[in-house]
Amino acid sequence: MITILVPGFNDNTAVLHSLETFLAKAGIAAYAIAPQPSDGTVGIDCLAAHLAATIAATFPGETPINLVGFSMGGLVCRTYVQQWAGLARTERLITIATPHQGTWTAYTFNRPACVQMRPNSEFLTELNRDLTALRQINFTSIWTPLDLTIVPANSSCLPVGDMLPILSPFHYTMVSDPRILRLVATCLGAPYDTSCKVGRTQSTTPDL
């Protein structure tokens, strides 16, 4: 099984180094792919097309994949699964601190991807209209109630899959926090089976 890691807004693969290294030590083959430009100057749909092309070129055939998307990268992964035929080969999608229902901080820049990440944007309304694809895979959203980048923080929640809150202090600590690294590894099948249960009812109590 191949696991693909996708970073977020204004990021490259460096932000995922801790996660990639941890997963490797857990015996999980993980590869970071950073569709560019990630500064918001192109839409999330364009970044998803880039991701789709890179996956097809790097991992040809029908090899099944897992996806882990951080922040905006989670929306890129969702778009790939829901709109770019990624559903056919995706078994699991984990998003970390992703603004599934938008974030008010997206008003900081008037760039295409930022406009798409605003609450009630046309892009998010369409993406969230039909969540059938997410119900056909193992979908998990890991988020922190303390997030000051995803505002409100519970915008990372959707009415499908497992919503797993962790009290990590900042948005960017989410991909280096040891608890979250272990949780991601668990969800991907590493032997840390006390933290993540596939098919569990949605969680609303933060992990202290």
SULFEN-V583880 format. One record per backbone hydrogen bond with DSSP energy under -1.0 kcal/mol. NH is the residue of the N-H (numbers start at 0). CO is the residue of the C=O. Records with the same first field share a line. If there is no record, write none. Layout:
NH->CO  CO
//
This chain:
1->63
2->28
3->65
4->30
5->67
9->37
10->7
14->11
15->12
16->13
19->15
20->16
21->17
22->18
23->19
24->20
25->21
26->23
27->22
30->2
32->4
46->42
47->43
48->44
49->45
50->46
51->47
52->48
53->49
54->50
55->51
56->52
57->53
58->54
64->88
65->1
66->91
67->3
68->93
69->5
70->95
72->69
73->70
75->71
76->72
77->73
78->74
79->75
80->76
81->77
82->78
85->79
86->80
88->85
89->85
90->64
92->137
93->66
94->139
95->68
96->141
99->97
100->154
101->98
102->116
103->150
105->102
106->103
107->104
112->39
114->110
115->111
116->112
117->114
120->117
124->120
125->121
126->122
127->123
134->130
137->90
139->92
140->161
141->94
142->163
146->143
154->151
155->152
156->153
159->157
161->138
163->140
165->142
166->206
167->165
173->170
175->172
176->172
180->176
181->177
182->178
183->179
184->180
185->181
186->182
187->183
188->185
189->184
191->189
194->191
199->196
202->162
206->164
//
